[in-house]
Amino acid sequence: MTVRRVTRAILEPLLAGVLAVLMLAVLLGVSGYPVGEALSALWRGAFGSWSVIASGTLVRATPLLFAGLAVAVAFRAGILNIGAEGQLLMGACAATAVSVAVPPSFGAAGLILALLAGIVAGGTWAAIPAVMRLRFGVLEVISTIMLNVVALNITGLLVRGPLQETTHTFPQSALLDRALRLPQLMTGSRLHAGVLLALVTAIGLAWFLRATAPGYRLRMTGANPAAAASAGRIDVGRVMFAAFVLSGALAGLGGAVEVTGVTYALYENLSPGYGYTAIAVALLARLNPASAIGAAVVFGALEAGASAMQRDAQVPAGMVGVVEASVILVLLASEWVGARVAARGASIRGGTPRAENLPGPAVS
Amino acid sequence: MSTAAPRLALDAIRRSYGEVQALDGASLRVAAGEVHALLGENGAGKTTLMKIAFGLDRADSGTLAIDGTVMSFRSPRDAMARGIGMVQQHFALVEAMTVAENVALGGKGLLNYAATRLTIARISDASGLSIDPDARVRDLPIGAQQRLEIVKALSRNTTTLILDEPTAVLSPHEARELLAWTRRFADGGGTVILIAHKLREVLSVADRVTVLRRGRTVLTAAAHETSEELLADAMLGETVATDLVATRRSTQSNAAARGAKAVVTLTRVGVTDAQGVLRLTDADCVVRAGEIIGVAAVEGAGQRELLRVIAGRLAPSHGSAELPAEVGFVPEDRHRDAVVLDATLTENVALRDANARSGMMPWSVLRASTTALMRERDVRADGESATMRTLSGGNQQKLVIGRELANVPAALVVENPTRGLDIRATADVHAAIRAARDAGTAVIVYSSDLDEVLLLADRVVVVAGGRLTEMPLDRDAVGRAMLTGGAS
């Protein structure tokens, strides 16, 4: 059972990756691009060397993992948080604000403050749609998408105003002082300590959901809020609010890590849609935090490979976006088919004569 | 019987799903113009057989003949073309649409709203099944939704109507009306096949009865030639049936006379709902340790609120409720309110203390206690890590009752505890409720089946129009009070 789950958690993202490449090959061929050349550029850009894996794939997988965890934990609680993008950006803004405000002599303490600021900002940003949903019944799918736009514009405002670099020329913040950056893991690569933080967060979150009482309440609330409230006497509203804020905090931490580990400055295009790709990451991982690690690496590799493909084979990177989306559709379809097969099996088992006195409702 | 070919004849039907032989040579002959009851325990194959007759499923072998002609239905469309209609247990209605739109659904060509409304009016007049064509289905009470399903079937010129456990969702009053309608429909030349559980109901309306057991036809008889005991014997096999009938009435407890302590005390309790409507008014009620209070009421009389106040799931708007710290609660909508279908059995059992816990979940302890609970309550499942969804309704209910009765709570509130369960599972649930009473728990039972209330109760209160009245254990008086609002 557990072994099966683990192999599935590894195999499924792998399969999705293979599927994506196959679909990409077809798409490239149909569009008249040199398939072999493009795919080899994709491979080289994603896995060509240790340094490419570290600087390309893993660096891109890190914010995807944070935001993917954010989406997964919200979905598990029954909240459709589409706002990881905005929460990530607000985390990045807050981390930047703290980093430029504290003196470099703070060192590691300053870095930790910046990361905490990201967590708080992401969580607070998520609290807005949470209150709107729980108090006023505003659907979070809508409100979070809108707040993504708001967050993007706040970022734009900040990098042209209060947080703009000292020459007031470029729409970006000042570069973070070296002492306030996340440490590098490999000399000569862009791989930073944030990737480890993301791994620990994923495993911690998996443990939290499985082993702790609040995690259990979160899962039950998401799976059936009415039963959680009635049979479990769980304060469903409170659990959902907490899950929403936790989700935002995870995305916000992702934004803070991106600023302190990769870009070292805030600017508008900080995220190429990490918060949206994160939804795909979470779905591919079947909302399982541990599986999200593999899913984030697959999508990180595709994104890293896409830029290499654009550079070396002049294939638009958007092509990869099409494939990413198609993979998700295929996976969702297979999930749906799987669920139908399972439901059929269950209804048949329900009618089993092995306990002929108590079979189920479907075959009565 | 006449020599004419039967309206519907199913012969030697076999159907298996994987390893499971759902039908093993079942036969059924239904003459035109009769109400034919199809009986059997859950899992006996009733629904499967009717799905085959309606083209929803196909037999592995055996023959299906309509008016003497052998047929092979590929889909319900084929069956409908032959005048066969079916109202399934779970209605196939689009809740967001109006009655007329639902009736028009599945027709051909453009939607002609005016013509559809006329059709509905014509059918309503002819059948006496009144329904507002412009009402939205989601606003209709369940009885009206069922009328809509029947109207929908009749609008397709159905002459043979299959009703799958139609009374399970109805109040006693609505059930009586529906059964009376089936009689009229048959007297007018129509044919009705009634899948049913309640033997008394069946005998009150059916002309003929067929009983299935384990996918085989074990009895076909004219209704007047049989009896509740005979039918129960046929459904269950001889051994169990006699005890079930014999234990109809157990010894009753008189807790007040024994001076048992009051566990639940409601004083002038009122409940106002979200729309500001008073659902429950000035309810005074005392439940003592070791007694079963039966609550009798028609749908929507305020019993739902009463039960939830006692269960501690709803705070009263007025008055005071003295409740024990722990009250077990078995709500009527099991899938919605009592279980998490996609969670494991252990996770479902753990719900009980879900809110009180902090820190780590003691999963190994919980797994062991769930396994013990399953053994104690005879829950048949593939281990404690099976998902709730894979269990039959009876097993789900036994697990829920076991969960709510673990550690012997001071009070237990039970709402329609046997809805949709077969005879044997019903007997198990009744035994569990009585055992809780005998162990000193104060029990409150509501059932929309008055016979079930009277069977279990030591005392009966009637809720009518939001008011509560205690009544003697007298079927006639209680039934009257439910409809009229009691003696007051």
Interface residues (C-beta under 8 A of the other chain):
Chain A: M1 A211 T212 A213 P214 G215 Y216 R217 R219 M220 A223 N224 A226 A227 A228 S230 A231 G232 R233 I234 D235 G345 A346 I348 R349 G350 G351 T352 P353 A355 E356 N357 L358 P359 G360 P361 A362 V363 S364
Chain B: Y17 G18 E19 V20 Q21 A22 G40 E41 N42 G43 A44 G45 K46 T47 T48 Q89 E165 I195 R214 G215 G312 R313 F329 P331 R336 D337 A338 V339 V340 L341 D342 A343 E347 A350 L351 R352 A354 N355 R357 S358 G359 M360 M361 W363 R380 S385 R389 T390 L391 S392 G393 G394 N395 V400 R403 G420 D422 R424 A425
